[in-house]
C-alpha cells in the first residue's frame, strides 16, 4: 500500500472510521505476522504480537501526528511488542531452561512456500543467531524493504547505529553461512 493511501486511511481512522482500520489491518496483517516471527524467531508468538500491535495502533492512532509516518510508527510498536514478549517469555522460564529453549525454537519457515524451505533454512538459522536489535534491523532492511531512516524510526535509533548494526549483522551472517556451506561441501560465494 502506498504512503498516500495509508495516510488517508490513518486520517479516517483518527476521525473514527472503523472500515479504515479494517483496510489497514488487511494491508499490514501478513507483513506484521511475518516480521514478528522473524524478529522473535518464534512463529507461535507472531500472530499474538501482530494482534497486540494492531490493538495498540487502534488505541493510540490519535497520537500519531503525521499520518504519512504510519508505517514506521506501526513497526516501531510491533518491534517493541515483540521485544517485550521475548523478555516476558525469558522471565517466565528458569534461567537454566532459557538456553535449552532457545536452541529448540524452530526457525520461521511457515511464512514462505515449502519448496523454498531447504533454500532458506541456513539463512533463517543464521538470522536466529543474531542479537534482537541486529535481527530486527536485518528483517526490516531485507525482508520489509525499509530504508535506513525508516529502520532508525522503527527502532528508535540513530541512522549511524542502524548502519553499524546492519554492517555487523551482514558480517555475522556471512560468517555463519560460510560455515554452513563448507560443512555441506559447497563453496561460499560461487
N, C-alpha and C positions, 0 to 999 in steps of 0.2 A: 504494500500500500504506500502510495506517495505521501510525502510530508504534508502537502497541501490538503489532501483528502483526510489524513489523520487529524490535522489541526481543526478542520471543520467539524469532525465528529467529536473532538475534545470540547470545543466550544458548545456544541449541542448538549453534550453530557453535563457541562457546567451549568447549563440552563435547566437541567432536569430531564432531558430526553432519554428515556430508557432504551429506545431502539438504537441509539448511537452507541451505548455501551455494548449491546449485543453485536453490533458490527465490528467494534474494536476487539471484542473477545474473539470473534470468528477470525479476524485478521491476524491476531497475535498469539492465539492459543497454542498452535502447533510449535511455533518458534520458541515460545516460553517454556513449554514442556521439554523440548529438546535441549534448550540452553540450561535449564535447571538440572537435567540429567547429566549433561556434560560437566557442569561446574561441580556437582556433588559426587559424580561417579557412581550414583545410585539411582537407577531408573525407577525403583519402587517409591522413592520420595518425590519424584519430579512433578507428578500431577498435583500432589498436595501443595507443593511450593508454588506452582503456577496458579492454582486456585487462590491461595493466600495472597499472592501478588495482585491478582485481579480484585480481590476484596479490598485490599489496601488502596488500590487505584480508585475504586469506586468511592471509598470513604474520604479520600483526600484529593479528589480531582479538582476541587475548587482552589486548592493551594497552589496548583500549577499556574504560574502567571504567563508563561509563553507556551501556547498550545503547540507551536512548531517543535518544541523540545520534548514532546511526549515520549518518543521512543527511548531517548537517553534516560529520562526520568523513570519510565516503566522498568527498564532493565537495571537501573540502579536499585530500585525497590526489589526486583527479583533477586539480584545478587546479594543484597543484604539479607533477604529472607532465606536464601539458600545457605549462606554462611551461618546464620542463626540456627537453622535446622541442623546443620552439621555439628555445630558446637553443642547443641542440646543433646543430640544423639550420642556424642562423645561423653558428655557429662553423665548420661544415664547408665553407661557401662562401667564396670570396674576397670581400672587402669590397665590391668594385665590382659583384659579382653580386647582392648582397643586395637592393638597391633594385629591380633589374630583376625578380628572382624574386617579391618582394612584390607588384609590380604585375601579375604574370601569374597569381598564385594565384586559381583560380576561387572565387567565393563559394560558400557552402554552401547548395545548393538541394536536395540529394538527401534531406533529412530531411522534406520536405513534398511533397505531391502536385504533379504537373507543372502542373495548371491554376492553381495558386497562385503559380507561379514569377514570372510577369510582375508580379503584385501586390506581391510581396515583394522583388524584385530590388534596387530602390533602397535599401530598408531594410537588407538584408544588406551591400550595398556600404558604406553609411554605418557600420554596426556594425564592418565590417572596418577602417574608418579610425580607430577608437578605439584608444587605448593598451591594452595587455593587461589592466591592472587595471580600467580602466573597462569594457572589453569583458566581462570576467568578471562584474562587478557587474551589467551590463545583462542578460546571459544568465541569471544566477541569479534576478534580480528579475522580469523579464518572461517568460522562457521556462520557468523552473522553478518560479516562484511562491514563491521563498524570501522570508522576512521579512528586514528589515534585520539583526536579531540573527543569523539563520542565515547570512546573507552574511558578516557580521563573523566568525563562527566558521569558515566555509569558507575565508576569505581571510586569516585571522589579522590582522584589522584591528579598529580601534575602530569602534563604531557610527556615531560622528560622521564618521569618514573614509568609511565606506560611503555615508552620506547625501550627503557632499560629492562623491564620485565619481559617484554617481547623478545629482545635480543638474548637474554639469559635463557628463556624458555626454549627458543629455537636451538640454542646450543645444547641444552639438556636433551631435547627431543632427538636431535641428530645423533648424539652420543648413545642414547638408549636404542635408537633404531639401527645404528651401525652394529651394535651388539646382537640385535635380533637377526639381522641379515647375515652376519658372519656365522652365527650358530646354525642357520638354515642352509648354509652352503652358498648363499648368494652374495654378491659383491655389492656393497652400498654405492649408489650413485651411478650405476651402469644400467 
